[in-house]
């Protein structure tokens, strides 16, 4: 009987260890499968044909400098950085919209489809902000979608991004000027946005990060997770992120920006069936229920058939 009790204790400890380690093992597996889809040091400009670009370290998604006056190089956190005037930006195409001849439906030519992350991601950047432009979103990184051939900014949908909130709030929104914002739009969950409850510090270099994992959307400053409020939607929306036509860095922003990096945290499950963000909790609970049921059944069996003495 003592041997049977030891066996039950070992099984119970194994079950407890598996339950506690499951989230850790999941995050490790996720980290191992992550892929950098773009990394822009923003420390140099190059002429490429009729355009001026800044290189992507992956060699795939070079940024195109845009605006009547292009962003300028300044001293950054790591070597050089790009300073934005509020009237310029860096443009990274995901797909081109064909505008000629006019068609009832726009035609798209894929350029960098790896930038259309479907599930989990991290956006990192270093920023130094002297002040805010009078615009609702002072963009650091924003992914957009043009629904028609006109490609007018006024008719653009924000799909995913990291920004600073300023200007006059829309639709009764309440946020502190200079709050860090992370937002995304999904196929089933609509538009979702979180903001920090405190503004970012001005006139100093800080690292900002926006990430979506199985636990939802999170914002970080200098590697410290920030207290947030949900401005629209929910912190943990379901569904795949909508596709877009391009990214912009520094649009409607006075910031100097350095070392932008976009990471796909789950490239291996991009086309998998979405069963919701709480999958791990469900798996653990179901496993625990079955394990406890098995242990109880085994205990009863041992009690019934134990030898008479």
N, C-alpha and C positions, 0 to 999 in steps of 0.2 A: 504493500500500500504506500509505503514511503517513496518507493521508486515512481509510482504513478503520480504522486503529488509533485515530485520534482519535475516530471515531464510536463505537467500542467503549468507549473510556474515558468518553465522555459518557453513554452508556447505563448503564454501571456506576455512575457517580456519581449519576445520576437514581434508579436503583434503591435505592442506599444511602440517599439523602436521603428517599425515600418510606418506606422501612422505619423510619428513625429518627423521622420526623415523624408516622407513623400514630397512635401513642398520644396525641401532643399534639393532633392534629386531632380525635381522638375525644373527648378531654376538653373541647376547646373547643366542639364540637357539643353535648355533653351539657350544658355550662354555659349555652349559649345557649337551650336548650329547657327549662331548669328552671323550676318554678313554685312560688311560695310558697303553700302551702295553708292556713297559719295562722300568725299572728304576734300574740302576746299581750304587751303591754308590762307588764301586771300593776301598773299605776300608778294605777288608779282602780276604784271600785265604782259600779255603777248599779242602781237598782231597775227590774225589768222584770216587771210583773204581780205575782205572789206570790213571785218569786225575786230574788236578788241576783246580778248578773253582772259580769264584767270583759270589756271589749270585745276582739274580734279585729280587727286592723287591716285585714284583707281584707273585713270586714263580713259574713262568712258564718258563722264558727264561734265565737260568743261562749261564754265559759266561765261555768259556773254554780257559785257558791260553795256548798260542801257541808260538813256537819258540824253538831253541836249549837252550836258556836261557830265562826263563819266565820273563815277566814284574815284577818289584819289587815294594814293598810298600814304599812310602815316605810320608812326611808330606804334606797334601793337604789343600785345602781351608776349607774343613769340615772334620776334623779328618785325616784319611789316604787317599792317592790317589795312582794311578798306574803310574809308570814311564816307558816309552818305549825307547828302544835302537836304533830303526830304523830297527831292525832285528827280532822283535817279535810283538805279537798282542794278542788281545782277540777275540775269534771266537764264534759267536752265530748262531747256525744252524736254518734255516727256513725249509729246507727239505734236506734229504740225497740223494745223487746220488748213485744208485746201480751200481757197476762197475764189478761185477762178476756174472754169466759168461758174456763175451763180447756180446753186443747186438747192433743192427743197430741203435736203438733209446734209449737214456738213460731212466732209470726208476727212479722215485723219490718217496721217502717215506716222507710224511708230518710230520713235527715236531712241528713247531710253525707258523701256517698259519696266526695268528693275526698280525705278523710282516710284512706281505705283504699288507701294506696300499695302497688303491687304489686311493684316492683323496687328501684329505687335512691332513696336519700333522705339527708337530713341533719337531725339534731335538734340545735339550739343552745339553750343557756340560760346565764345567769349565776347563780351560786349562792354563798351565804355560809352555811357550816355550822358551828354551835357545838359539835356533838357528834352522836352517833348514837343512834337509837332501837334498842331490842333487837328488831329485826325483820330477817329475812333480806334483804329488799330495802327500803332507804330510797329510795323512788321520787322521781325528779325528773320524768320524763315516762314514763307507761306506757300502752300500748294493750292493752285487754282484750277478751275475748269471753265473753258469757254464753250457755251452751249450752241454757238452759231458761228457763221463765217465772219461776222463783223469784228470779233475779238476785241470789243471795247471793254475797258476796265470796269465801267459802270454796269456791265451786264455779266460780270464774272462771279462765279460761285466759289466761296472759300471752302476748301475741302479739308485742309489740315494745316496747322501752323503753330508757331510760337511767336508771341508779340507782346507789346506793352500797351495797356489800355489808357487812353487819354481822350481829350476832346469832350464833346457833349454826349452823355450816355444815350443810347437808343432804347426805345420801347420800355421805359421805366427801369432800365438796368441800374444797379447800384454797385459801384466799385470805386476803389481809391485810385486817383490818378497815379500812373506809374506802376500799377499792379502788373505782375507777370501773368500772361494768359496762355493757356494751351487749349486748342480746340480741334475737333475732328467731326466729320459727317460720315455716317454709315448708311448702308443700304436699308437697314431695318430700324435703326435708332434715331435717324434724323441728325440735327445739329446739336452738338454737345460742347460745352465750354466750362473750364474751371479757371479761377483767378486766385492769386495770392491775396491774403488779407492785409499785407503790408507792401508799400512800394519798394522798388529796387533802390539801392544806393546809387547816387549820381557821381559822375566825374571820377570813377575808379573802375578798374577792370574786374569783372566778375564772370564766373562761368555759370551759364544757365542751361537747364536741361528740361525737356518735356518728353515723357515716356508713357506708352500704353503697354501694360502687361496683363496677365490673367486677372490681376486684382483691380484693374481700371487705369485711369489717367492720373499721373503724378507730376509735380513740378519741383525742381531742385535749384538752389542757388549755392554755388561753391560746395557741391556734393551734399548739402543738407536739405532734406525734404521739407517743403514749406507747408504751413497751414493754408488750406484753400477753402473757397466756397464755390458751390456750383452756380454758375451764372445762367446757363441754359442746359436743358436736358438732364443728364445724369452723369455721375463720375465714372460709371462702369457700363457704357452702352454695349449692346449686342450688335453683331453683324460685321460684315467686311467694310473697310473704308472705301469710299467712292474713288474711282479713278479720276485723274486730272490731266490737264494739257501742259502745265509748266509749274516750276517753282520760281519765286522771287526772293532775293535776299535784300534787306534794307529798304524795301519799298515804304514810302511815307514815314521815314525814320531819319533822325539826326545822329544815329549811333555810329560809332566805329565798331566794326565787327571783325573778329579774328577766328580762325580755325572752326569752321562749320563742318559738322559731321552728321550724317544720317545713317542709321544702322537698322537693318531689318532683323528683328529678334527671332523670327520664326519663318525663315524662307522655305523650310521643308514642309510646312503645313499651309502654305498660301492658298492652295486649291482644295483644302480639306473641308468637310462639312462642318459648319459652325453650330455647335450645340450649346453655346453659351459660355460666359466667362467664369461660372462657378463649377466647372467640370471637376476640378480637383477635389473640392469639398464633397461633391456627390460621390465620387469614387471612394474617398476615404470613409464616408459614412456607410455606404453600402458594404464595403469590405469589412468594416467593423461589425456591422450587424450580422453578416454571414459568419464571421469568425467567432463572435460571441455565441451565436446559435450552435455552431459546431462544437465549441467547448462545453456548452451545457449538455448537448446530446451525448458527447463522449463521457462526461462526468456521470450522467444518469446510467449509461451503459455499464461503466465500471462499478457503480454502486450496486446495480442489479445482479451482476454476475460475480461479484467478489466472493471468494471462498468462505464458507462458514468455519468458524473456529470455536 
